Amino acid sequence: MKLFARYTHLIGEGGTMNDEKFYRKAIRNDKAFIELLQSMSGQMQAIAYSYCNDDHFVEEVIAETVSKVYWKRKQVRQPQYLKTWIIRVLINEAKEQYQNERRRYELFDEDQIPDTEQEDFSFVYEYLSSLEDKDQEVIQMKIFSDLSFKEMAYMLGESENTVKSRYYRALDKLKRKMGGSYEEAV
C-alpha cells in the first residue's frame, strides 16, 4: 500500500523534530517544513485511519491537510505548537471529510452501499465510532496521535486534568462496550 503517491516529494519517513528553533525555521523555510511533515507522516496516517479505515480517505485527508497547513503556517503565533496545530488541522479535516462521506451515503439505501474488506482489528473502529464524538476525539488524540495530555489540553482549550478525566472515562466506556473483545484488541 503506497499512500501519498502524488505527494512523495513532500512527505516520506523521517526523524522527529521537537526543537522550538526547528519549528521557527519550518514556519519560514519550505525545506524545513517538508522535513517536519516527513517526520510526522506515520502519525498523520494513523490519525486519518482512526476516522475511516480507507486508503483513499486517508490520502484525501492528508493531501488537504498538507495544502492547508502549507499556506497558513506563517500565521502560527507560537512555534512550539506547530506540530500540535498541524495535527489539529488534520483532525478537523478528517472529521469534515468523514461527515461529508456519511452524508453522501445517507442518500443511498444501505443495501446499495458496496461491502468493503475489513482488516483484523476493524471491529475496534466500529466500537470507537459508537462512542460520542467528544469521547472518540480524546481516544484518537491519545492513542492514534500519540499526543501528551498537555498537548491535548492546549488543542481542546481545557485543563490537563479535565482532559485526563475525559480520556480515562472514554476509555472505560470503550472497554465496557467491547466486553470480551477488548482483550483481543490489547
Summary of the structure (lengths in Angstrom):
residues: 186
radius of gyration: 17.4
end to end distance: 24.7
largest distance: 53.9
contacts: 504
relative contact order: 0.11
helix: 74%
strand: 0%
